[in-house]
């Protein structure tokens, strides 16, 4: 019997539609070769949705996401919408999706493909065989805390403020995700905080330590965020799983991604509720939108994570990773990972190359 999956496609802005288009080609290939039945429901999000419906996350888009078995997102945002009201900016759609879908854990692997070792700005010996998983808490912390805003003071100046807050339960559940993921990897977790300055991350450290008592097979280390940022570029292979707060994870996962040579190579999974969301970690890159320069591999690899975490098909994820690796081994490159004696291809051509590998 065919397996049926409903996937909500949210192309978004900038290069989002371009990379999603290549992911759809991969899905089409898998549908035929694996005997699947995929229902793809494309809906607007971000700036594109604002232009159509006056809101970055319309009710129809949210409903489609909630009813799907998984969500595949392109990218949102761009300078076109920087001057509209903060509550209506494209990025607010991401926060709305994470909150409404209860996606409290963001999994961002930073894995170096052998063919791209020299694309990194770090020395080969530092990143050869690098494979890090950054787990970022996604629905709490300073991005969601209240009160927040900008207020006028009596002297006529303005003051901006945000609130960093975590409950014990929020910390417990993200810690368990990290320890569970580590059990399937190298069984090492580094919990990142700023407990020497911020009381809330002192609580973070205490709670992660308490949860660790349930995972005696896992090695736990605590590290301040500034030291972690330094260690990622000094000796990145010391890390296996990193777990941290929303804001720290936002920053550190981007830093980790550049160890691999390009932010265009890194997929992500946001999990926690019934429906998970998958997306490349790069932005909308409006400066290259429509030029065929975008790297679709992060989005294609996000499809692999979708099959692994939402559909329980680890072998499909492995198949996609192997196809990407084979394309890279043949010297096929988009501009962001281009080097001498390689063959530069467009976004569409890269998608075609991956599909061709999948169909061998």
N, C-alpha and C positions, 0 to 999 in steps of 0.2 A: 504494500500500500504506500502511495506517495505521502511524504511528509509535507504538511502545509504550514507555511509561515506567512504572517502578514508583517510587512516592514514599512514603517512610515519614513518616507524620504523627505528631508528638510534641507534643500540645497543652499538656501540663504543668499549671501551676498558675495561680491567680488569673484574670487576664483572658486567659490563653493559649488556653483552649478557645473563648472568644468570638471572638477575632481569627482563629484557625485556621478556624473555621466559615465566616467570610466569605471567606477565601482559598479554601476548598473550593468555594464557589459560583462564584468566578472560574475555578477550574480546570474546573468542570463546563461553564461557558460556552465556554471555550477548546477543551475536548474536542470539543464539538459543531461549533463554527465552523471548527476547523482539521483536523477529521478525525483526531483523536488517539485513542489508547487508553491511558487512565490507570488504573493499578492503585494505589489508595490504601490503604495498610496503617497503620491507627491503632494505636499502642501507648503505654502509659503511661511517663512520665518524671518525674523530680524528686520533689516531695512526694507527688504523686498515686501514683507508683509505690511510694514508701516505704509508703504506707498499705495498698497491695495486697500487696506482696511483701517489704516490709521492707528495700528497697534502692532508692536513687534511679535506678540504672541497671541494671535486671535483665538477665540474659543474653538473654532473649527480645527485649528492646528493642534491645540492642546488635546482636544478630544481624539484626534487621529493618533497622537502619540500614546495616549492612555489606552486606546483600544488595540494597539499593535503588539506583536510579540517582541519587537525590537525597533529602535529608532536609529536611523543613520543620518547624521548631520554633516553639512558641508562646513560653512563658516559664516559668521555674521559680523556686521559693522563696516565702517568706512567713514571718511571725512565728510561725506555728503550729509550725514545725520548728526554731526558733532554739536550743532547749535540748537537742536530741538530739546524739548524738556527732558531732563535726566530720566524720568520715569518711562519715557517712550523711546529711549535709545535702543538700538538693536541688541546690545549686550544684555539688556534686561530680560530678553527672551531666554537666554541661557539660564539665568538665575531662576526664572519662572519654571522652566522645564525641570531643572534639578529639584526644586522645592516640591512641585506638584507630583512628580514621579517618585519622590523620596529617594533620589539618587545621592546617597550620602558618602559613597566611596568612589574615588576616581583612580583608576589603575592606568599608570603611564609607564610602559616599558621603554627603556633606553638600551637598545640592542644594536651592536655593531655588526653589520654584515661584512664578511671577510674582504669582499671586493671594495669596500669603502673605508678600509682602515686608514688609508692615506688621505682621505677627504677631511678627516678631523684636524683641528688646529693643534691637537696634542700629539706628542711623540707616539709612534707605533707601539712601543712596549707598554705604554700606559693604558691603551684602549683596545689592544688586540684581545679578542674573545670577551669583550665587555658585555655584561648582561645585567642591568639593574632594573628593579621595579620600584617606582615611586608611587606610594599610595597616599593620596591627598584627601583629607576630610572635605566634603563638598557642600554641605548645606548648613553649616554653622559658622562660628567665628565672626571676624570683623566684617565680612561681606554681607552678613544677614543681621547682625546685632542691632538692637534698638536701645536707646535713642540714637538717631543719626540725623545729619542735616547741616545746614549753614544758617547761622543766626546773626542778627545785627546787635552790636553792643551799644551801651549808652554813649560811648565816645564816638559813635558813627562808623567804627570799623566792624569787620565781620569775623566770625569765628566758625570754623568747620569742625565737625566732630563725628566720630564713629565709635561703636562699642564692640570691644572684643569680649565675647562671652561663649563659654562652653559648659554644658551640663555633664554630670558624671556619666549619664547613659549615652550621650553622644560620643564621648571618648571611649567608653567600653566597646561600643559596636564597631568603631573604626579600628580599634586595637585588635579585635577578634578577626576582622578581615585580614589585617596584616599578618597575624600569626598563622592563619589558615593558608594564605598564599605562600608564606615562607615554608610551610610543611611540604609543599610541592616543588620547592626550589632548593636553595642552599641552607635552609633552616637558620637564617641569621636575620635579625631585625634591628635597625637603628631607628630609634624614636627621636625626632628632632623637635626641640622646643627653645624657649628663652627663659627658662625657669629661674635664672639668676636676676631677672629684671621684672618679668610679668607674672603676677600671681596666678592668672588663669592658666598659664602653661606650667606653673608649679603643680597645679591640680592635674593637668594633663600628664605630667611625669609620674605623679603618685598613682593615678588610675591605671595607666599603661603597665606600671610595675605590678599592681594588684592582679590585673588580668593575666599577666605573664605567668602567674602561679598555676594557671590551668594548662600551660604549655611548657612543661619541663624539658621537652625535647628541642626547644627553640632557644638560641642564644640571643639575649637582649642587651643592647647597649644604648645609652642615652647620649645625645650630642647637642650642643647649642647650635642654633641655626647659622651663626656667622662662621663657626668652625666647620660645619658641614659644607657650606658654600666653598670654603677654601679647600677642604679635603676632596671635593668632587673634581677639582682641576689638578690637585696635587697627586692623589692616588685613588682614582675612582674605582678600581677593582676591589677595594676593601669592602665595598657595599654589595649587599644582596637585595634586601627589601628596606626601603626607607618609608616610614610613616610619619605624617606631620599634619599640621593645621592647614586650614583653607588657604590663607595668604602665603605662608611659608611654602606650601606645596605648589602653589601657582608659580612662584619664583624658581624654586629648586628644580622642578620638573622641566622648565624651559632650559635651565642651565645644563641639566643632564642630557637633554635632547641634542644640544650642540656638540656634545662629546662624540656623537655619532657622525658628525659631518654636516648635517642639514636638518632643520626643523621639519622639512618636508618629508622626512622618512618615518616620523613617529606617530603611531596610532594611539588611541586611548579608549577605555571603557569606563562608563559611569554606571555603577550598579547599586543595588540596595532594595529597590521596590520590585514590583511585578515585572515592569518593563524597563529594560536597560537601554542606555543610549551610547552610541559609538560615533567617534569623530576623530579626524586628524587634529593634532594639537596646534597646528599652524593657524594663523589668522586669515583674514579675507584677502590680503595682499592686493588691494585695488589697483596698485601701480602696474601690475602685470596681468590684470583680468582681461580676458578676451584675446590674449596674445599667444596662447598655446605654450606658455613657458612654465605653467604650474606643474609641480611634481604630484602625480596622483597616487604615489605608492603608499603614503600614510593612510589615505582613505581606503585603498584596497586592503592594506593590512588591518584596518579597523573592521572590515568585513570578516576577516579571519577571526578577530577577537569576538565578533558577534556570534559566529558559529561555535566558538569555544565556550563562551560564558552564557549565552542565551539559549542556544540550541543543543548544547552538550555534545558537539561534534568536534572534538579536539583534532581528529584526523584531517578535517577540512581546513582548519587553521594551519596545520603543518603543511598541507598541500599548497596553500596560498603562499606561505613563507618560502617554501622550496621553489615555487615558480618565480617569485621576486628575486630570490638569490640567484637563480639560473640566468635571469635577464641581466642582472648586474654583472655576473661572471662573464657574460659575453660582451661586456664593455658598453652596454646601452645606458645612456645617461640623459636626464633632463638637465637644464642649464645649472640648477643649484648644486648639482653634484658632479658637474662636468670637470674633467681633467684631460691632460694631454693624451693623445692616441686613443681617445674614446669616441664613441659615436653619439652625437647629440640628437635627441628626438623631441618631438612635441608632446604635449600632454596626451593627445589622442593616440599618438604612435606608441607611447609607453604603455597605455592601457591595452592596445592591440598586442604588444609583445607579451604581456603577462597572460592574456587570454590564450595566445598561441602556445605558451608553455603549459598552461592548464590542460590543453586539449591534446597534448602529445600522448 
